[in-house]
Structures are given as structure tokens and as C-alpha cells.
Amino acid sequence: NSTTFIVPAEIFPARLRSTCHGISAAAGKLGAIVGSFGFLYLAQNKDPAKVDHGYKAGIGVRNSLFILAACNFLGLGSTFCAPESNGISLEELSGENDDGEAAAPAHARTVPV
């Protein structure tokens, strides 16, 4: 939840935040779907005689859980690679105002389309 909801709200540029936040949420949901169906197929018994009707032989529940554990550790590692804002404003963090021009007054800003 932290990687999907909290971190994107802090690290994406202010201009693209809602779009990137939606993409991040969709990617999380897609990963849940792939993981659910992937586990269903992989967790089937190795013995073809003991497999549920309509499925092929899988790698077993134990090996499937090892694969899920590895995916969890990869997710944990990638979470620590995300930048931390440390009290810096989002515009300063993203470098949006570093183009050499003075920032426009707040009432003159427009939302990009």
C-alpha cells in the first residue's frame, strides 16, 4: 500500500501526479490479478494424476510460495529505491522550477491538458 498510494503522491511531478498515480494504482491491480491466476496455475500438483480437472501439472504449493516470497523481497527492495521527499516541496523535488525562468504567480498558472 505504501508503494502504490503514499509514495506516488509524494514523488511524482505535480503536473503529472494524478495521471501517474492512476498508472501506479492500475499496475498494482494488474500485478494482483497476474499473481492470483499465476499462483492458481503454478500451485497445481507436480503429479499429473493429482491435478485438478482442466489444469496442467504445476510446480506445487511449496515452490509457488517460494516464488511469491522472492517477489515480495523484490518489491521490498524496489520500495527502498524510491526517493524520499524529506520535507522538500514537491516542486523543488521534481525540479519543475529549475528552468531558469521566474515562477509564474499562483493566480497565473494553468493546468496542462
N, C-alpha and C positions, 0 to 999 in steps of 0.2 A: 504494500500500500504506500509506503514511503516513496519508493521509486516511481510509482505510477501517478500519485496525486500530489505529494508535497514537493518533491524535488523539481518536477517540471514547472510548478508555479513560481519557483524561485530562480531557475537558471535560464529559461527561455527568454529571448529578447522581448521587450514589452510590445513591440509592434506585431509579433507573430505568436504571442503567448496562447491565445485561445485556439489557434489552428494547431500548434504543436502539442498543446495539452490534449486536444481531441485525438491526434495521431497517437500519442503516448497511451491514452486510455484504450483506443482500439487495438493497439499492439498487445497490450496486456490481456485483453479479452480474447484475441486471436490465439495467444500463447496458451491460455486456459483451455480453449477448445482443442487445439492440437495436442496438448498434454493429456486431456481426458480421453480422447479417442486413441491416441498413441499408446497410453497405458492399457486400454482395453484390449488392443491387439497384441501388444508385447507380453502382457501378463498371462497369456494362454499357456497351457502346459506344454512342455517340450515333447511329450509323447503324443503322437497324432491320434492315438486311440482314445485319449482322455480330453481332447479338445472339444470345446462347446460347438454345437452344430452351426455351420456357416462360417467358422473361423479356421485359419491356418494355424499350424503349430507356432508357438511364440518362444520366448526365452525364459519364461517362468516369472512368478511374482517376485522372488528374491532378487534376480538380476534386474528386473524392471525398477525395483525400489533403489537399487544401487545407481541406476541411470538417473532417476529422479533426484537422488541426493547430490550427484555430480552437477546437475542443472541448478540446484539450489545454491551450491557453493559458487558456481559461475555467476549467478545473479547477485550473490553477496559481494563478490569481488568487483563486479561492474558497478554496484551501488557506491562503493568507496572511490571509484574513479570519477564520479560526478563532482563538479566544482561546488564549493561551499561559499555562500554569499558573505558570511562573516560581518554582517551589519552594513555592508555596502549597498547603496541603492541599486535597483535592477538596471537602470540606465547606465550607471557607472560600470557595473559588472559586465554588461554586454558591449560597452564601448560605443553606444549609439551616438553620443555627442562628441566623439573624438575626431570628427571630420574637419576640424579647423574653423568651422563656422560657429558663430554665436548661436546658442539655443534660442529657438523662437519662443515668444511669450506663451504662457499656458493657454491663453484665450485664442491664440492664432493657430494652434495645432489642429491638424485634421487626421482622421482615421484613414489609413491606407486601404485601398479597395483591392 
